[in-house]
Amino acid sequence: MDLLAVWAKRDPNSGLHHPLLWHLLDVFATALALWEQALAPSLKRQLAAALGLPEDGAGRWLAFLAGLHDIGKASPPFQAKSPEGRASLLRAGLSFPPYAEPVRHELVTAAIARDYLCPLGLDRASAIAFATAIGGHHGVFYKPERRDSLGRRSLGDDRWESLRAALLERYQEAAGVGPGDAPRRDASHAHALVMMVAGLTTVSDWIGSAEESFPYSTECVSERLYLQRALLKTPVRGTGGHPIHQPRPAVKTSPLLLLPGAFRVPFFVAVLIFFGLICLSRGLGLSLGLNIPAF
């Protein structure tokens, strides 16, 4: 089926959509740019050491994790939010449970990523830690029992699983990450590292969702070509002594969330940690214009 029919964002006025695969690559490109342009060499060395990877491999792996953040949108509850998108996927042979339970896409991400990361070489405890981190990019870190309770009404049947597998295969190939690239150290107890992943994912999603930099596109090109273009589009700048600051992002959510089966956490904790590390290590800020729709 046409993987570009699986949407991540939609414009309710024009009816245009931005494919999920393209959005994953937008966020991967943004996270990679943050690593290369916003983090001090000393901080990158520390993070690489915590992962047990060389610096370039560590940056690519962290960006790869950040890009995975929305794979949970490839699920019946989310795709059904758009009548047009739902109809397109029905024509492609996918089915929608008659009473799909309302579930947040980031919770689905946490469940999918946990099982997806293990075959790449991560031990299960580290896979759970990283999956929880990227699944918290809207401010909620879900408890294991909430994540493990998801069934077919949330995840879909075997065809949905095959769809996600195809999306992940294309994404992984474009990102240039393989089984030998996974961290070689147990990250399950490296809480600072896990929070850094959560912060990087959240910030990269904000930036990578800005339509001004990443306009909606359903152009049928190779994933590698799209990624090359996304790397040129990312608005992350700031090396070479240019002052940077961070305006308040336009996010339609409460700064403190408490959902059933979730930890009560300040929404901006991980983000503040991430930018705090940047500011401490470089003395720089980030100048970004963000206008992120909430689903």
Order of alpha helices (4+ residues) and beta strands (2+ residues): beta-beta-alpha-alpha-alpha-alpha-alpha-alpha-alpha-alpha-alpha-alpha-alpha-alpha-beta-beta-alpha
